[in-house]
């Protein structure tokens, strides 16, 4: 599950804005870091430890969700003069 990328849900953004006291500091930090671009490995590097337990809690609360897979954009064609 290390390559899974998560993004905040609307409820997750609302929980951050409201400074939801139900979130412990580590879980809140993970929620702040979740941005739809970092995978679990990158989150762990930034945290200095595994984000798995916090991510599981955030998923259970509906505050994050797996981000849809990105399709790579084609590179622009070089024009010759």
C-alpha positions, 0 to 999 in steps of 0.5 A: 500500500506504499504507493497509494496516494490519498487526497482530502475529502470535503469533510477532511478540509472542513475538519482542518478548518474547524480544528477538529479536537477529535484528531490527535496531533499525529493524525492531524499532521498526516491530514495536513500533509495529504495533498493528492500528490504524496504517496504513503512512502513520501508521507512516512519520510516527511513524518519520520515514521509510518503514516499507516495507522493515521491514514487508516483512522482518516479513511475510517472517518471519511476525511481522506480517500484514495486519489484517482490514478493520474494519466500522464500528459503527453509531452509537447511536440518540438517545433522546428523552424 
